[in-house]
Amino acid sequence: METLMVDRVHSSLRLFLHRNAVFLCERLCAQFPSETNVQLLATCYLHNNQPYAAYHILKGKKLPESRYLFAMSCFRMNLLREAEDTLCPVNEPNIEVPNGATGHYLLGVIYRCTGRMSAAAEQFTQALTLDPLLWAAYEELCILGVAEDADECFSEAIALRLQQEHTSTSTLEKSNFANENRILSSSLPSSLGDIVPKQMKQLHVNNTAELPGYPHVRATALHVQNSTTSNVAQFDTPSPVSTQTSSIVPPPLFRNAHAYQNTISGDTPAKQKANGANQPLRRKHLDEARLKKVSGRLFNQSSESMPRRSARLSRDTTINSNSNISQFGGNGTDHSSDNMPATSSSVSSTDGRFFEQDKAERILSQDSKVAVGIRELLGLLRTLGEGFRLSCLFKCQEALEVYRKLPEPQFNTGWVLCQVGKAYFELVDYLEADRYFELAHRLSPCTLDGMDIYSTVLYHLNAEMRLSYLAQELISIDRLSPQAWCAVGNCFALRKDHETALKNFQRAVQLDSRFAYAHTLCGHEYSALEDYENSLKSYRCALQIDERHYNAWYGLGVVYLRQEKFEFAEHHFRRAFQINPRSSVLMCYLGMALHSLKMDEDALEMMEKAIAADKKNPLPKYQKALILLGLQKYTEALEELERLKEIAPHESSMYALMGKIYKQLNILDKAVFCFGIALDLKPPAADLAIIKSAMEKVHLPDELMEDDL
């Protein structure tokens, strides 16, 4: 009953019938209250989104699997301290973290959530050491910015290690199997010698199997079909070999060799022996024919894949059968009874040798295939891992080159295309980012990861209609995803409806309080509403979740720059720049803060770096011209503005600055001309009044218009 119920629970979990699994497992634990069954019930509760129920039944349990499930329950309930104490008890410093690599990974996530990044990195590294194929651990190390090169983590040495682990397992299996075959073959009666090698193959294939993830569930049935019916031989329930005429069943494989020998040799009831001796000759012929027929149907199913073995076994069976039939003459006298034991023993040992040789060949072939598979998988993870690592370090151009090395089926997947889109987004190439995000969304329309960034791309492209459509799509797919509400918020932010945008971003935070980008977007909207206090709080919340979230450092710098707290602004811009040292925008804002601190030479150097990093970015060119104007290098400032005009010909602030420089050079007609163009380009309302005032004061002394622009 227990085995049946456990099997039904696992079947329900596999079929996502979580409520049914919970109900059956509660009945199981009521009838058989073992800790193993309690673990299974906790698993059902976690699948059914009831971590509190799993927490209740696992509290105080000491087995490693129970501790892991309890820690997972605590984590799901945000009881991080209790989860940590369960995985790594303070009063038991030498106790191992349960569940190996996954236990270390969970502990690393807990450390990261509580701000202990170095300890988290150690746990993720340990998890990856124990299980080199645990991608999630490498991904976390990349996010923390401390991952090793993928060539090291998924190296050829790792492939050899995994291959050796698999080979050692296969060798042990082969050794155990050969020992069992030798013991059983030596103790078989001569009449069964010709079917043992074939039967051994079937018994080995159907040997005790363990379901992954559930160590207490084992399949122990071996199905054997005879000439008329299907009989089941249980490993744990041995039955003597019967020589009756109704059916012929091959002997089962016993875990205890001595018990098997006793069963098939001296312990057979005497009555059965007597009946076998008194059978007519015709019945003996029928039994031999049935035996050959059953052996052929049961054990020659793999003849296509192993023609040499099948031909040999068939030939041996025919020889053995002919020798048995030739024993009986017309008067029923056995003419070869003296040669019978030797012939059967020879055939049995020959079949055993060929079977063991064939078994070894198949294991070697399987090991070779596994070795190739391991290398192929590690090669794929090496490429994906290196691309993701470079992306997290904001080496986006190098990351794109790595992703292009992927085979086409892998490149054209939602995850890879989103990573490529993010790389172009960081490179401020919004058109290319839009292209790859759109392709990812088309190939995998229900994938939500990365869609928040996609909505920001559309925001920067001013694609209001497409952004609105994307937001509606995401909401229809999953109303409870933070990415969907970020898209809705960006849609309203593009319409300058900052209050409604803020409400949608706050909704995203409510759905996932650890979604750092939603906190940052809230900070941007607070800043747009000039609510700088709440803006600072939102940015700090984002940094508590992810201290490498450079957007939040940038947001803090912008707020302090507007508040004219230039030292604070310079500090936060520099922190953002240290995380993402290739961002032209961050270089430009850091240069602006340095310029505000009267560090003009450093500011000018930073602007040069910003221009070199992104020649299409107009902002550093404009700011460089401002710095040159402050240094009274008017000619150089005009040259920079002329270069700016080539990439941003409709920027009103650029023409206003040119008008001011011409005024300083006393070229008044060009000054008036530039101010007029600036007004024609419809500048913002705040700039409009300043430009008009400067234009009216062109013929006045410089000191009267010094502070206007």
N, C-alpha and C positions, 0 to 999 in steps of 0.2 A: 504493500500500500504506500509506504513512504517513497520508494523509488518511483512509483507511478505518479504520485503527487508532485514530486520534485521535477520530473520530466514535463508534466503539464505546466508547471510554473515557468520553466525555461521556455517552453513553446509559446506561452502567452507573451513573455517578454520579447521574444524574437518577432512576434507578430504585432507588437505594440498594443496589446490588450492589457494595459497596465492595471486597470481596475480588476480585471479577472485574475491577474497574477497576484494582486494584493489579497483578494478574497481567498484564493486557494492556498496561498502561503500562510495566511492566518490560521486556516484549518490545519495546515501541516504543523505549524508550531504548537498549536493546541494539543495535537495528538503525539508529536515527537519533538519535545522542547529542547533540542540540542542547540549549542551555540552556532553550529554550522547552518542550521535552518534559520536561526535568528538573523545571521548575516544575509541569507537569501531574502528574508522578509525586509530587512533594511534596504537592500538593493531595490526591491519592488517599490518601497516607499519613495526612494530617491528618484526612480523613474517616473513615479506618479506625482512628482513635485510636492512631496510631503516630507521635507527634511526634518521637521519638528518631530514627526512620528519615528523616524529612524534614530534621531537623537535620543528619544525617550527609551527605546528598547535596547540601545547599545551602550548607554551610560554605565560605566564601571566594568565593561568587558575588557579582557586583557589579551586575547589572541591578536596577532598582528593584523589580520584582515579586518577584525572588528574595530581595531584602533583606527585603521585607515578610513573605513566607512564612517566612523563617528567623527573623525576630523573633517571629512567631506561634508557631513551634515552641518557641523559647526560653521564651516566656511560658507555654505549656502545660506546660513542664517546670519551671516556677518559676525559670528562669535570668533573673531580671529585669534584672540589670546587663548581661548580654550582649545581651539584647533591646534595651535602651536604647542601647547602643553601636552596634548595627546600624542602628537607626532614625535616630540622631543621633550620628554618629561625633565623638569629641572632636577628633581631628586634622584633620577636615574640617568646620569650623564653617559653611561656606557651602553645604553640600550639602543638597538638599531632602529632606524626609521623604517616603519612597515611598508611593505609592498615595493621595496626596491626603488627603481628609477621613478615610478609614478609618485611614490611617497616623497622623495626628494623634490620632485617638481612641484607638488602641492605646497610643500614647506617653502620653496622659493617664491611661489606666488604670494604666500602669506607675508613673507619678509618684504616683498616689493610693495604690497599694499600698506604696510606699516612703515614704509620709508627707509628700510635698512637695505640699501641697494647692494652694498658689497657682500653682505650675507646672502642675499638673494642670488647674486651671481655665482657664489660658491655652490649653492644647492643646485642651480641649473647646470653648472659644470659637472657636478657629481652625477646628476641624473643622466646627462649625455654620456658620461663615462660608462655607466652601467648599461645603458641602452643607446647605442649610437644612432639608432633609427627613430629616436624620440624627437621628432621635428619641433614640437612645441617648445622644448627646452632650448633648442638653438634659436628659435624665433625670439624667445624672451631675452636671450643674451644679446641678440642683434638690437632689440629695442632699447636695452640698457646701454648699448654702445660699447660692449666689452667682448663681443664674440671674436673667436679666433677665425683665421681664414678658413673658408669652407674646405679648401684643399687639405687642411690639417684635420678638421673634424670628421671628414668623410674620405679619408686617405686610403691608399692601397693597403696600408698596415691594418686599418680597421676592416677592410674587406677580407684580408687573410685571417684576422681574428674571428670574424663571423663564420667564415668557411671552416676554420678549425673546430669551432664549437659545434657546427652542424655535423662535420665529419666524425668527431669523437662520439657524438650521439648515435650516428649511423653505425660506427664500428662496434660500439657496445651492443647495439641492437643485433647486429650480425653475429657477434660472438655468442650472445645469449641464445640466439636462434639455433646456431650450429650445435651448441651444447645440448639443447633440448632435442634436436634431431638425432644426435648420436646416442643419447640415452634411450630415447624411445625406440629407435630402430633396432638397437641391440636386444631389446626385451620383447620385441614383437614375435608372435608365432609365425611360422613359415607361410601359412596360408594367407596372411595379410601383408606380406612383404612388398607386393607389387603395387599397392595403393598408398603406402605411407608417404612417399615424397610428394605426391600430388595433394594428399590431404593436408600435409603440413603447410603447404602454401596457403590453402584456404583458411586454415586455422590461424596462421600468422596475420593474414590480412584482416581477419575479423577479431583479432585479439582485443584484450581490454583497452578501451579508448576513454580518454578523459576529455570532457567538454571544456573548451577554453574559457577561463574566467570563473569556472565553478568546479573546484577540485573535488567536491564530494559526489559528483554525479558521474557514474561510470556505466558504460554499456558492456554487459557481460554475456550476451547471447550470441551463439554461433548457429547460423542457419545451414542445415545440411539437407539436401533433397535426395530422396531415393527414387526407385523406379516407379512407385505408385503414389506415394504421399510425401509431404514435407515434414521432417522431424527436426526438432530443435534440441541441441545438446548444450546444456548450461555448463559453464566452466566450473561452477561451484557445486554441481550436483552430478558426480560421476556415475555412470551406469555400465555394467559389464557388457562385454561384446556378446551378442546373441548370434547363434548359428541356426535359428529357426528359419523356416522357409517363407514366412510371411513378408519379411523385409530384411535388408542388409544395411546396417548403419555403420559408417566408419567410426572408429573410437575417438572420443573427445580428447582435447589437449588438457592435461592436468598440470596445475602449478606444482604439485608435489609428485616428483618422479617415482618415489617409492610407493606411494598409493596407486599410481598408475600401473606399476609392475605387478603389484598384488592383484589388481583388478583384472588384468588381462592374462594372468598366468595361473597361479595356483588357487585362486579364490573362486573360480567359475564353478557353479553348482554341478555336482556329479550327474544329476538327472539330465541336464542339457548335453553333457558329453555322451551319455548313453544314447540319447535320442539321435545325436549326430552320427554315431557309429552304426546304428541300425537303419539309417535311411537307405532307400533303394538307390541303385546306380544312376537311374534316370534323373532322380531328384538332385543328385550331386552334379550331374551335367548342367541341369537348369540353374543350380546355385552359382556355378562357375560362370555361366553365360550372363546371369544377372549381375554378378559382381563386376564383370568386364564392362557391361552396359552402363551401370551406375558410375563406375570410375570414369568412363569416357564422357558422360554427360556432365558430371560434377567438376572435373578437374582439367578438361581439355578446352576450356573457354578461351584461353589466351594463345591458341595455336597460331593465329595470324601474326602476333607480335614476336613469337619465339618458335620458329619453324623447326630449328634443329632439335630443341628439347622435346617438342611434341612428337616429332618423328621417332626419336629415340625411345621415348616412353611408350609410344604406340607399338613399336617393334618389340620392345621388351615384354609388354603385356601380352602380345600375340604369342611370343615364344613361350612365356610362362603358361599361358592358357593351353597351348598345344601340348606342352609337356604334361600338364595335368590331365588332359583328355586322353593322351596316349598311355596313361597308366592302366587304363581299363581295357581288357581284352573281351573276346566274345563270351567267355565263361565267367567274367566278372573278377578275374584274378588280378591283383596289383603286381605288375612285372617290374616296376621301378621304384618300389618303396624305399630301397636302400639309398637311391640317389636323390630323393625328394628334398630332404633338408638342405643338402649342399646346393642344389639348384636354386631353391628359393632364397637362400642366404646370399648367393652370388648376385642374383637379380636385384635383391633389396639393396645391397651395398652399392651396386652400380648406379641404380636410380638415385640413391642418396648423394653419391659423389657428383653426378650430373646436376642434381637439384641445387646442391650447395654452390657449385661453380656458376650455375645460372643466377642464383641469388646474389652472388658476389658481383657478377657482371652488371646486374640491374642496379645494385647499390652504387657501384662506381659511376654508372651512367647518370643516376639520379644526383649524385654528388657533383658531377660535372655540370649538370644543368643548374643546380643550386648555386654553384660558384659563379657561373655566368650571370645568373639573375642577381646575385648580390652585387657584382661589379656594375651591372647596368643600373640598379637602383641607387647605389652610392654615387655613380656618375651623374644621375639626374639630380639627386639631392645636393651634390657639389655645385652644380650650375645654379640651381634655384637658391641655395643658401648663400652663395657668393653674391648673386644679384641682390638678394634681400639685405645682406649685410652692408653692401655699398650704398643701397638706398637709405638705410637707417643712419649711415654716416654722411648722407647728403652728397655723396659722390655720384651724382645722378647720371652723368654722361658715361662713366665707367659701368654703372649698373645697366644702362641700356645696351651697351656693347655685350655684356654677359648674357642678358636675356635673349639677345638675337641669336645666340648660339644654341638655343633650345630647338629640339625638333618641332616641326610644324604642329603636330597634334597637341603637344604640351604648350606651345606658345599661344595657340588659339583656345585658351581656356579663360574663364572669368577671372581667376585669381591673378594669373600672369598679366593679362591685359590691364587689370586695375593697377598692378604695380608699375607697369609701363606708363599708364596715365598719371600716376602720382609723381613719377620721376619727371615727366614733362611739366607737371604743375609746379614742382619745385624749381624747375628751370625757367619758369614764367613763360613757357611756350603754351599758352592756353589753347591755341588752335589744335596743336598736336595732342594735347591732353584730352580735349573734347573728342577728338577722333577715336582715340583708344578707349576712353570711357564709354562712348556710345556703342562701340563694337562689343565691349564686355557686357554692357547691359542688354544688347541684342542677343548675344550668345547665351547669357545666363540671366534672364529677366528677373528671377526671384532672389538673386544674390544682392544683399543689402550692404555688405562690407565695401567701403570705398565710395558709396553713393553720396555721402556727406561732402566728400571732396569734389565729386562730380558736380554737385549743386553749386559749390563755390566757384568752380570753373565757369559754369554758365552765368553766374553772377558777374564775374569779371568780364565776360564777353557781352554783357547786357542782353542776353538771350532770354527775354522775359517770358515769351510764350513757351519756349522749350522747357524752361525752368518750372513754370507752372504745371506743365504736363507731366514732367518728371515727379514733382511733388505729389500730384494726384495718383500717379501710378504706385509710388512707394507707400502711400497711405492705404491704398486698396490692397496691397500685398500684406502689409503688417502695420497695423495702427499702433502697435506697442514697441516699435523699433525707434531708437533715438535718431537713426539716420533719416528716417522719413520726416520727422519733425524739424530736423535741421534744414532739410530741403524746403519745407514750408516756410521756415523762418527766413531763409535766404531770399525766397520769393517776395516776401513782404519788405525785406530790407532793400531789395532792388527798387521797390516802389517808394522808398523813403518813408515807409510806415514803420518807424522804429519801435514804437510801443507794441504793435501787434507782433512784429518780428521777435521782440524780447519775450513775449508770452510763449511763443512757439519754442524758442530755445530753452526756456525754463521747463517746458513740458518734456523736452528731451532729457534734461537733467533729472527730472522726477522719475523718468522711466529707467535711467541708468546713471546713478550718481557718480560712477567711475568713468564716465565718458568725457575725457578731458577736453575734446574739441568743442563740445556743447557749452562747457563753462567759458571757454575762450570767446565763443560767439556771443554769449551773454555779455561778456566784458566789452566787446566791440559796440554792442547796441547801447549799453549804459554810457559808454564814452561818447557815442553820437548824440545821446540825450544830455550830455554834459553832467551826468551823475557820476562823478569821478570816484567817489567813495565806494559805491557798489561795484563800479568797474574794477577797482583795485581788488576787492574781495573776490570777484569772479576769477580774475587772473590768478590769484594766489591759490584758489581751490584747484584750478587746473594744474598748477605746479606741484601741489601736494599729491596729485594722482600720478603725474609724470613730470619729473623735474627736467627732462630733456625736451619738453614741449616748447620749442623756441618761440612759437607764436604768442604764448602767454608772456614770456620775457619781453618780447617786442611790444606787446600791448601795454605792459607796465612802463616801458621806456617812453612810449608815446604820451601816456597820461602825465608822467613827470615832466616831459618836454613842454606840454601845454600849460602845466602849472609853473613853468619856469624854474623847476628844480633840476637844474642842468647836471649836477653831479650825480644825482640819483638816476637821471635819464641815461647818462653816459655809462653808469655801472650796469644797468639792465640791458642796454643795447649791446654792451660788450659780452655779457653772459649769453645772449642770443647768438652773437657772432661766433663765440667759441663753440657752440653746438653746431651751427650751420655756417661754416667759414666761407662758403661759396655763394652766399646770397648777396646779390647786388643791392637789394633793398635794405638789408641790414647794414651793409657797409655804408650806404648813403646816410641812413639815420644816425649811425654812430658818428659819421663825419659832421652831421648837423649839430649833434650834441657837443662835439669837440670845438666846432666853430663858435657855439654859444658860450663855451668856456674860454674863448679867446686863444684857443690853441690852433691857430690858423694853419700852421705848417703841417701839423698832424692831420688836421681836417682835410687839407688839400691832398695829402698823400692817400688818405682813405677814399676820397672821391675819385682819384685816379684808379685805384683798385676796383672801385665799383663800376666805373666806365669800362674797364678792361674785362670785368666779369660778364657784363651784359651790355653790349654796344647799342642795343635797341631800347634800353631803359632811359627815358628822357630826364628823369628826376636828378640823377647825379650830375649830369651836364649843367642843368639849371643851377643846382647848388654850388657847383664849382665856379660858375660865373659869378654867383653872389659873393663867394669867398674872394675871388680875384678883384671884384669891385671894392670889397672892404680893404684889400691890400693896395688899392689904387692902381691896379694893373688893368687899365681900361681896354687897351688894345687886345690883350689876351682874353679878356672877358667877352668882348665882341666876337672874337674868332670862335670861342666856344659856343656862343649863342647862334652864330651862323651854322655851325655843325648841328646844333640842336634843331634848327629850322628844317633841316633835311628830313628828320625823323618825326618831328611834331610841328608841322607847319600851321596848325590851327590852335596853338596854345596862346591864349590871351596874356597870361602872366609873362611869357617870354618877350612879347612885344613891349609890354609895359616896362620890363627891365631894360630892354634895349633903348627905349625912350629916355630912361633915367641916365644911362651911360652917355648917350649923345648930349644930354643936357650938361653933364659934367665936362664933356669935351667941347662944350659951347657950339655944337652943331645943332642949332635950334630947329631948323626946318625938318631935319631927319627925326628929331625928338618928337615934334608935333605929328609927323607922319606915323611914327610907331605908336604913339598914344592913340591916334585915330583908328589904326588897325585893331588895337587891343579892344577898343570900345565896339567896333563892328563885329568882333567875334563873340559878343554877348557873354561877358565874364559873369561870375557869381555876383549876387547883390552886394556882398561885403566888399568885393574888389572894385565894383563899378564906381562907387563914390570916391574911392581913393584915386582911381585912374583919372576921373573927371577933374578932381582937385589938382592933380599933378599937371594935367594938360593946361589948366587955367593959369598955373604958376610958372609956366615955362620961361617967361621973360622976367621973372623975379629972381633976386639973388639966391644962391644955392642954400644959404642958411635958413631961408624961410620954407623950404620944401624938404629939408633934410630927413624928417621923420615920417614923411607921408608914405613912401614905398619901402 
